[in-house]
């Protein structure tokens, strides 16, 4: 530990750094004592200088203490400019020119690797990055979106060598381990691995992802959705700094069952959607997962929260219903009930299949119900008014949204006459099927609510 008694003592600070440089067997702590607002005649060393501006007169008086002209603003003395030009600027030019020459020689010897570096630096994707992405066949049993996402992640990572990441000690549960040949683990002495083991520290993981993104690799990190609370500050910084980090959240609802309400997120979708510049995407089936990754990978300046299920989701028959590529616009008409629907059913994630089944039952009873899959609010809000109106026509005021989360925010899409089937409290500990039935996430309840809205028995 080295103490510097006065922050203005440059020689003492220099000596402290030299001690750090000489010390190779332990960390060095340097404690520097400084006085807030040093030189301000009446406000130095007081809390007033921390919480409020000095004020015009105090600033003038402080400049006098420093020997600076009191009436000049944003003054940079010529000596400072000259010192900068002769030092940092000159060294920077020299180093930049040296780097350019070295890279030119490197590119001649390693053209493919040089291209990869250029793509990374420009946040571009290599040709054929999505060549191994294929459609999932229709399947009533389906697959959990965490599983389908894991398959897509591996297919993409094969083609994008700088797509790297891991989980907060949960890769077997989040299905984010890269398993193809050569992926390997990043660890001491082995720095070519693609899998990172961040440990049980969600905030630290997301902060590391930010640093990785600043270095032009494309990082991903995964954990349970409930633990997004722990990393929210780092996630917010990703959005604030326009960094294309990928946060993969699994176990997205009460559908994880017996872990109970402590692990069942109910308010977390609303919280994630509230973060400006963050895309929160909750796919409805395996093909929406593929479409989500097609949206995610080209992003250059915004992070994504990909929200996935543990439980199986039926894979929608895309020959019968609309293509999953509609996800790219945030929301799309998945199943229509005619040019003038009586009702619009809106769902996200695991609840979309409930809306589709309810649509079929209502159609058999003469009710024209449109199903809208809305995996990403923000992408939908960014579409032009004509498209938004085509999906949610203002003439149809009977709207019912179904989501295993709180209602907050849904009012903008439901309007004053809309209704919501969701969570009003916490979950419970029981098998997923029992919980869905207990909290009203059943086809029968969706049909009953829809008919009640239309005044039908």
PyMOL commands that set and color helices and strands:
alter all, ss='L'
color gray80, all
select helices_A, chain A and resi 10-22+48-51+56-66+78-109+111-122+145-159+171-174+202-214+225-240+254-259+268-273+286-297+324-329+349-364+377-381+385-391+411-414+432-438+443-453
alter helices_A, ss='H'
color red, helices_A
select strands_A, chain A and resi 2-4+30-32+139-144+163-167+195-197+218-224+246-250+279-281+304-307+312-315+332-335+343-347+369-373+399-402+419-421
alter strands_A, ss='S'
color yellow, strands_A
deselect
rebuild
show_as cartoon
